[in-house]
Amino acid sequence: MMSRGTISKLAACLLNISEARNAQVVETIAKATVSVKESQDLASKTHQGSELACRSTVLNIFRDYDYNRSVLTIVAQLPVLQHCVYNACVHAYHNIDLSEQHGGHPRLGAVDLIPIYPLSSDVSLEECGNVANEIAKTLAKDVRGSSFFLFGTADHPKHRGLVQRRKEVGWFAGKHGVQYDKLQQDLGANPSTRYGLTGVGASPYVTNCNVTIATQDVQFGHQIAQCIRASTPGGLPGIQAMAFAHEGNVEIACNVESFLKEKSNTGECLENKSGTIYDHYSYTSAEVIENKVRTLASERGVDILGTALIGFTPDQALNLAIKALRSEQSEYWKTRTDVRMM
């Protein structure tokens, strides 16, 4: 049952694009998500649509100059979100030429990742997967030359996870000069240097937590990332981690996945109690991630320089979205900073 005061059918997309150095391009893409007439028409037909002061909101824009990568947190009711994300992607493909992109982060697409996450308790992972699939199909038809691989509940019938699909398509080796003609897509044209290959799918909410350590030894960073991954014995639940050279130091970049509570370890995770689908999920807190990295780094006398949260936890995203949609803050990102340092 939905709690009083919430909004039905809310979902989020943390849109990853391969551009951060041109702020005007990033903002143009963000603005495209909140200026779609079709979305407004859909919202007016959606339950509770008439109660909203705006139909969609961009809660956050995280831009990383060194990585040349941005993440836009877009929230709307599910039918509206589909059109908002589609419109943002069309603008991104128009403005980002992957053949000219350089950055320190792996990527295969000008639009690199389109993940759809449920927020409201009345939105299922299957619905989000269907929306993700429709976004990919429509873009493949309308943006000639675009191509897509699917993951999560958009990947019928296998439902393979994002990490598995990224390994299969070679995403972790993605950089300037990659041979796109050797990549394999699920939908769309053969991958090209112009648009690359875009990941599209749906899963429980994933946020990002990056810890910077005071060293230039990337190999040591890889060792720390390996130790904290959920797949490593003694690692942290729900954590996928990589290490990159970043602004003269090394950053341990973590995807923080929501996971069913029975996988949690006492004292290492936070439980959601927000009246959403995530009441059944937990996630590892930023404090736990930072402390684990600090302990491992200290074994070589390396200090922690800081921890950055990119975006929000699921309950934060839901609460901020309700506030923004009811107070006509479609460009909510302008009211806050990109990241929150711990």
CORRAHU-V250819 format. One record per residue. N is the residue number from 1. RES is the residue in three letters. BURIAL is + if it has 24 or more other ideal C-beta (glycine too) atoms within 12 Angstrom, else -. Layout:
n->N res->RES burial->BURIAL
n->N res->RES burial->BURIAL
This chain:
n->1 res->MET burial->-
n->2 res->MET burial->-
n->3 res->SER burial->-
n->4 res->ARG burial->-
n->5 res->GLY burial->-
n->6 res->THR burial->+
n->7 res->ILE burial->+
n->8 res->SER burial->+
n->9 res->LYS burial->+
n->10 res->LEU burial->+
n->11 res->ALA burial->+
n->12 res->ALA burial->+
n->13 res->CYS burial->+
n->14 res->LEU burial->+
n->15 res->LEU burial->+
n->16 res->ASN burial->+
n->17 res->ILE burial->+
n->18 res->SER burial->+
n->19 res->GLU burial->+
n->20 res->ALA burial->+
n->21 res->ARG burial->-
n->22 res->ASN burial->-
n->23 res->ALA burial->-
n->24 res->GLN burial->-
n->25 res->VAL burial->+
n->26 res->VAL burial->+
n->27 res->GLU burial->+
n->28 res->THR burial->+
n->29 res->ILE burial->+
n->30 res->ALA burial->+
n->31 res->LYS burial->+
n->32 res->ALA burial->+
n->33 res->THR burial->+
n->34 res->VAL burial->+
n->35 res->SER burial->-
n->36 res->VAL burial->+
n->37 res->LYS burial->-
n->38 res->GLU burial->-
n->39 res->SER burial->+
n->40 res->GLN burial->+
n->41 res->ASP burial->-
n->42 res->LEU burial->+
n->43 res->ALA burial->+
n->44 res->SER burial->-
n->45 res->LYS burial->-
n->46 res->THR burial->+
n->47 res->HIS burial->-
n->48 res->GLN burial->+
n->49 res->GLY burial->+
n->50 res->SER burial->-
n->51 res->GLU burial->-
n->52 res->LEU burial->+
n->53 res->ALA burial->-
n->54 res->CYS burial->+
n->55 res->ARG burial->+
n->56 res->SER burial->+
n->57 res->THR burial->+
n->58 res->VAL burial->+
n->59 res->LEU burial->+
n->60 res->ASN burial->+
n->61 res->ILE burial->+
n->62 res->PHE burial->+
n->63 res->ARG burial->+
n->64 res->ASP burial->+
n->65 res->TYR burial->-
n->66 res->ASP burial->-
n->67 res->TYR burial->+
n->68 res->ASN burial->+
n->69 res->ARG burial->+
n->70 res->SER burial->+
n->71 res->VAL burial->+
n->72 res->LEU burial->+
n->73 res->THR burial->+
n->74 res->ILE burial->+
n->75 res->VAL burial->+
n->76 res->ALA burial->+
n->77 res->GLN burial->+
n->78 res->LEU burial->+
n->79 res->PRO burial->+
n->80 res->VAL burial->+
n->81 res->LEU burial->+
n->82 res->GLN burial->+
n->83 res->HIS burial->+
n->84 res->CYS burial->+
n->85 res->VAL burial->+
n->86 res->TYR burial->+
n->87 res->ASN burial->+
n->88 res->ALA burial->+
n->89 res->CYS burial->+
n->90 res->VAL burial->+
n->91 res->HIS burial->+
n->92 res->ALA burial->+
n->93 res->TYR burial->+
n->94 res->HIS burial->+
n->95 res->ASN burial->+
n->96 res->ILE burial->+
n->97 res->ASP burial->-
n->98 res->LEU burial->+
n->99 res->SER burial->-
n->100 res->GLU burial->-
n->101 res->GLN burial->+
n->102 res->HIS burial->-
n->103 res->GLY burial->+
n->104 res->GLY burial->+
n->105 res->HIS burial->+
n->106 res->PRO burial->+
n->107 res->ARG burial->+
n->108 res->LEU burial->+
n->109 res->GLY burial->+
n->110 res->ALA burial->+
n->111 res->VAL burial->+
n->112 res->ASP burial->+
n->113 res->LEU burial->+
n->114 res->ILE burial->+
n->115 res->PRO burial->+
n->116 res->ILE burial->+
n->117 res->TYR burial->+
n->118 res->PRO burial->+
n->119 res->LEU burial->+
n->120 res->SER burial->+
n->121 res->SER burial->+
n->122 res->ASP burial->+
n->123 res->VAL burial->+
n->124 res->SER burial->-
n->125 res->LEU burial->+
n->126 res->GLU burial->-
n->127 res->GLU burial->+
n->128 res->CYS burial->+
n->129 res->GLY burial->+
n->130 res->ASN burial->+
n->131 res->VAL burial->+
n->132 res->ALA burial->+
n->133 res->ASN burial->+
n->134 res->GLU burial->+
n->135 res->ILE burial->+
n->136 res->ALA burial->+
n->137 res->LYS burial->+
n->138 res->THR burial->+
n->139 res->LEU burial->+
n->140 res->ALA burial->+
n->141 res->LYS burial->-
n->142 res->ASP burial->-
n->143 res->VAL burial->+
n->144 res->ARG burial->-
n->145 res->GLY burial->+
n->146 res->SER burial->+
n->147 res->SER burial->+
n->148 res->PHE burial->+
n->149 res->PHE burial->+
n->150 res->LEU burial->+
n->151 res->PHE burial->+
n->152 res->GLY burial->+
n->153 res->THR burial->+
n->154 res->ALA burial->+
n->155 res->ASP burial->+
n->156 res->HIS burial->-
n->157 res->PRO burial->-
n->158 res->LYS burial->-
n->159 res->HIS burial->-
n->160 res->ARG burial->+
n->161 res->GLY burial->+
n->162 res->LEU burial->+
n->163 res->VAL burial->+
n->164 res->GLN burial->-
n->165 res->ARG burial->+
n->166 res->ARG burial->+
n->167 res->LYS burial->-
n->168 res->GLU burial->+
n->169 res->VAL burial->+
n->170 res->GLY burial->+
n->171 res->TRP burial->+
n->172 res->PHE burial->+
n->173 res->ALA burial->-
n->174 res->GLY burial->+
n->175 res->LYS burial->+
n->176 res->HIS burial->-
n->177 res->GLY burial->-
n->178 res->VAL burial->+
n->179 res->GLN burial->-
n->180 res->TYR burial->+
n->181 res->ASP burial->-
n->182 res->LYS burial->-
n->183 res->LEU burial->+
n->184 res->GLN burial->-
n->185 res->GLN burial->+
n->186 res->ASP burial->+
n->187 res->LEU burial->+
n->188 res->GLY burial->+
n->189 res->ALA burial->+
n->190 res->ASN burial->-
n->191 res->PRO burial->+
n->192 res->SER burial->+
n->193 res->THR burial->+
n->194 res->ARG burial->+
n->195 res->TYR burial->+
n->196 res->GLY burial->+
n->197 res->LEU burial->+
n->198 res->THR burial->+
n->199 res->GLY burial->+
n->200 res->VAL burial->+
n->201 res->GLY burial->+
n->202 res->ALA burial->+
n->203 res->SER burial->+
n->204 res->PRO burial->+
n->205 res->TYR burial->+
n->206 res->VAL burial->+
n->207 res->THR burial->+
n->208 res->ASN burial->+
n->209 res->CYS burial->+
n->210 res->ASN burial->+
n->211 res->VAL burial->+
n->212 res->THR burial->+
n->213 res->ILE burial->+
n->214 res->ALA burial->+
n->215 res->THR burial->+
n->216 res->GLN burial->-
n->217 res->ASP burial->-
n->218 res->VAL burial->-
n->219 res->GLN burial->-
n->220 res->PHE burial->+
n->221 res->GLY burial->+
n->222 res->HIS burial->+
n->223 res->GLN burial->+
n->224 res->ILE burial->+
n->225 res->ALA burial->+
n->226 res->GLN burial->+
n->227 res->CYS burial->+
n->228 res->ILE burial->+
n->229 res->ARG burial->+
n->230 res->ALA burial->+
n->231 res->SER burial->-
n->232 res->THR burial->-
n->233 res->PRO burial->-
n->234 res->GLY burial->-
n->235 res->GLY burial->+
n->236 res->LEU burial->+
n->237 res->PRO burial->+
n->238 res->GLY burial->+
n->239 res->ILE burial->+
n->240 res->GLN burial->+
n->241 res->ALA burial->+
n->242 res->MET burial->+
n->243 res->ALA burial->+
n->244 res->PHE burial->+
n->245 res->ALA burial->+
n->246 res->HIS burial->+
n->247 res->GLU burial->-
n->248 res->GLY burial->-
n->249 res->ASN burial->+
n->250 res->VAL burial->+
n->251 res->GLU burial->+
n->252 res->ILE burial->+
n->253 res->ALA burial->+
n->254 res->CYS burial->+
n->255 res->ASN burial->+
n->256 res->VAL burial->+
n->257 res->GLU burial->+
n->258 res->SER burial->+
n->259 res->PHE burial->+
n->260 res->LEU burial->-
n->261 res->LYS burial->-
n->262 res->GLU burial->-
n->263 res->LYS burial->-
n->264 res->SER burial->+
n->265 res->ASN burial->-
n->266 res->THR burial->-
n->267 res->GLY burial->-
n->268 res->GLU burial->+
n->269 res->CYS burial->+
n->270 res->LEU burial->+
n->271 res->GLU burial->+
n->272 res->ASN burial->+
n->273 res->LYS burial->-
n->274 res->SER burial->+
n->275 res->GLY burial->-
n->276 res->THR burial->+
n->277 res->ILE burial->+
n->278 res->TYR burial->+
n->279 res->ASP burial->-
n->280 res->HIS burial->+
n->281 res->TYR burial->+
n->282 res->SER burial->+
n->283 res->TYR burial->+
n->284 res->THR burial->+
n->285 res->SER burial->+
n->286 res->ALA burial->+
n->287 res->GLU burial->-
n->288 res->VAL burial->+
n->289 res->ILE burial->+
n->290 res->GLU burial->+
n->291 res->ASN burial->-
n->292 res->LYS burial->+
n->293 res->VAL burial->+
n->294 res->ARG burial->+
n->295 res->THR burial->-
n->296 res->LEU burial->+
n->297 res->ALA burial->+
n->298 res->SER burial->-
n->299 res->GLU burial->-
n->300 res->ARG burial->-
n->301 res->GLY burial->-
n->302 res->VAL burial->+
n->303 res->ASP burial->-
n->304 res->ILE burial->+
n->305 res->LEU burial->+
n->306 res->GLY burial->+
n->307 res->THR burial->+
n->308 res->ALA burial->+
n->309 res->LEU burial->+
n->310 res->ILE burial->+
n->311 res->GLY burial->+
n->312 res->PHE burial->+
n->313 res->THR burial->+
n->314 res->PRO burial->+
n->315 res->ASP burial->+
n->316 res->GLN burial->+
n->317 res->ALA burial->+
n->318 res->LEU burial->+
n->319 res->ASN burial->+
n->320 res->LEU burial->+
n->321 res->ALA burial->+
n->322 res->ILE burial->+
n->323 res->LYS burial->+
n->324 res->ALA burial->+
n->325 res->LEU burial->+
n->326 res->ARG burial->+
n->327 res->SER burial->-
n->328 res->GLU burial->-
n->329 res->GLN burial->+
n->330 res->SER burial->+
n->331 res->GLU burial->+
n->332 res->TYR burial->+
n->333 res->TRP burial->+
n->334 res->LYS burial->-
n->335 res->THR burial->-
n->336 res->ARG burial->+
n->337 res->THR burial->-
n->338 res->ASP burial->+
n->339 res->VAL burial->+
n->340 res->ARG burial->-
n->341 res->MET burial->-
n->342 res->MET burial->-
